[in-house]
Amino acid sequence: MTDPLTVTVSHAFSASPERVFDAWLDPVRARRFLFATPTGQNVKCEIDARVGGGFLIVDRRPAGDAEHYRTFVEIDRPRRLVFDFAMDRSMAGATRVTIEIAPAGQGCALTLTHVGVPADYLDRVNEGWSGIFAALEAVLAAS
């Protein structure tokens, strides 16, 4: 087994830092971009947006339901969101995700750092977050 690694992904958004930040905590918008896949269907998106609260997002996929859990560690609107993330209700094997948002021109720059990623999932996690950012950009453009 290899040591866990860190994935860092950045994205420039045309939306304000407040709009980008708020989308992560709004179930109506989050269900449209967080862990959504082209072949899946979001069947549950529950968000308790407070430190110590968390979320459950379930994407129904051809291979079965993919459940995603997080517990909020820090919420500092609109600049920083930190949560522990797992694919298991017990939060076993949780990893830490930090989202930092800074104003940039007419929009903002978001940098996500995901600590504790198993080495064999590195590419998959990197691609997953990049896809989430692209989907978030589309959600923000449509609203």
C-alpha positions in Angstrom: 0.0 0.0 0.0 1.3 3.5 -0.9 1.0 6.6 1.3 -2.0 8.9 0.7 -1.3 11.9 -1.6 -2.7 15.4 -2.1 -4.6 16.5 -5.1 -4.8 20.3 -5.9 -7.2 21.5 -8.6 -7.9 25.1 -9.5 -10.6 26.7 -11.7 -11.4 30.3 -12.7 -15.1 31.1 -12.5 -16.9 34.1 -14.1 -19.3 34.2 -11.1 -18.7 36.1 -7.9 -17.1 34.4 -4.9 -20.4 34.5 -3.0 -22.3 32.7 -5.8 -19.6 30.0 -6.2 -19.4 29.5 -2.4 -23.2 29.4 -1.9 -23.6 26.7 -4.6 -21.7 24.2 -2.5 -24.2 24.6 0.3 -27.5 24.9 -1.7 -29.1 21.5 -2.3 -31.0 22.7 -5.3 -27.8 23.7 -7.1 -25.4 21.1 -5.5 -27.5 18.2 -6.8 -26.8 19.4 -10.3 -23.0 19.4 -10.1 -21.7 17.6 -7.0 -20.8 14.0 -7.9 -23.3 14.0 -10.8 -22.4 11.8 -13.7 -23.7 11.7 -17.3 -25.1 8.2 -16.8 -26.4 8.7 -13.3 -29.4 10.4 -11.7 -29.2 12.3 -8.4 -31.7 10.7 -6.1 -30.8 12.5 -2.9 -29.1 15.7 -1.9 -29.3 16.6 1.8 -27.1 19.4 3.1 -26.8 20.6 6.8 -24.7 23.7 6.2 -23.1 24.3 9.6 -19.8 23.3 11.2 -20.4 19.8 12.4 -23.2 19.3 9.9 -22.7 17.6 6.6 -24.3 16.2 3.5 -25.4 13.1 1.8 -25.5 13.0 -2.0 -26.6 9.8 -3.8 -26.1 9.4 -7.5 -27.9 6.4 -9.0 -25.6 4.9 -11.6 -25.8 1.8 -13.8 -23.5 -0.1 -11.4 -25.5 0.9 -8.3 -25.9 3.9 -6.0 -22.8 6.0 -5.2 -23.2 7.6 -1.8 -21.1 10.6 -0.9 -20.8 12.0 2.7 -19.1 14.9 4.2 -18.8 16.6 7.6 -18.2 20.4 7.6 -15.1 21.4 9.6 -15.0 25.1 8.6 -17.4 27.4 6.8 -16.1 30.9 6.2 -18.3 32.5 3.5 -17.3 33.3 0.8 -13.7 32.4 1.0 -13.1 29.0 2.6 -15.0 25.7 3.0 -13.3 22.7 4.7 -14.9 19.3 5.0 -14.1 15.6 5.7 -15.2 13.5 2.8 -16.0 9.8 2.5 -18.0 7.3 0.5 -19.1 5.5 3.7 -21.8 6.6 6.2 -19.4 5.8 9.1 -16.9 8.3 7.5 -14.3 5.5 7.6 -11.3 6.4 5.5 -12.4 10.1 5.3 -10.2 12.5 3.5 -10.0 16.3 4.0 -11.1 18.7 1.3 -10.3 22.5 1.5 -11.9 24.9 -0.9 -10.4 28.4 -1.1 -12.1 31.1 -3.2 -10.6 34.5 -4.0 -11.9 37.4 -6.1 -10.3 37.5 -9.5 -11.3 40.2 -12.0 -15.1 40.0 -12.5 -15.2 36.5 -11.0 -13.2 34.4 -8.7 -10.5 31.7 -8.6 -11.2 28.5 -6.7 -8.5 26.2 -5.4 -9.4 22.8 -4.0 -6.9 20.7 -2.0 -7.9 17.1 -1.3 -5.6 15.5 1.3 -5.4 11.8 1.9 -6.1 10.5 -1.5 -4.9 6.9 -2.1 -2.3 6.9 -4.8 -4.3 4.4 -7.0 -7.2 7.0 -7.1 -5.1 10.0 -7.8 -6.0 10.4 -11.5 -9.6 9.5 -10.9 -9.9 12.1 -8.1 -8.2 14.8 -10.2 -10.5 14.2 -13.1 -13.6 14.0 -10.8 -13.0 17.4 -9.3 -12.2 18.9 -12.7 -15.5 17.6 -14.0 -17.3 18.9 -10.9 -15.9 22.4 -11.6 -17.0 22.3 -15.2 -20.5 21.2 -14.1 -20.6 24.0 -11.5 -19.7 26.6 -14.1 -22.6 25.4 -16.2 -25.0 25.5 -13.2 -23.9 29.0 -12.4 -24.3 30.2 -16.0 -27.8 28.8 -16.1 -29.0 30.5 -12.9 
